[in-house]
Amino acid sequence: MSEAYTGGARQASAPPPSEAHERAENQSIGDLLGDVTANFSKLMRQEVALAKAEATESAKNAGKGAGMFAGAAVGGHFVLLFLSLALMWGLGALMPLGWSAVIVAVIWAIIAGVLALLGKKEMKQVKGLPQTAETVKEIPPTLKPGEHTR
């Protein structure tokens, strides 16, 4: 019995050092910082590539959706055209066809006028990008903190 008695318990051996521990012990701080910088650059390039891929996919889906909306708009236009013609022919049974066409045209002129006024009102509420414009103005003073530009 050459081993010392430890009360039945064996001493736990330390786990073997990991690859990161070995690199930290064997490399200089400059090399480690170089690795961090390279890994960070690689991560940023991968994130940009991912963002590009996602933007491309989103743009394709948006294009398909816009095409479908355009087709629906054309179909809706034809529905309104034929309903207008039906109204004109229906009114033509009660009065001369020329006057029924004028009545339908006046109804559409009123609808167009109301929609134009509502659209003008909505466009007046568009503010653009006020917060972005303000923060962009703050960039040059931030880059040159010693200068006062205001």
Residue pairs with C-beta under 8 A, 6 or more apart in sequence:
17 25
23 32
24 32
27 35
84 104
84 108
87 100
87 104
88 97
88 100
88 101
88 103
88 104
89 97
89 100
90 100
91 99
91 100
91 103
91 104
92 100
92 101
94 100
140 149
141 147
141 148
141 149
141 150
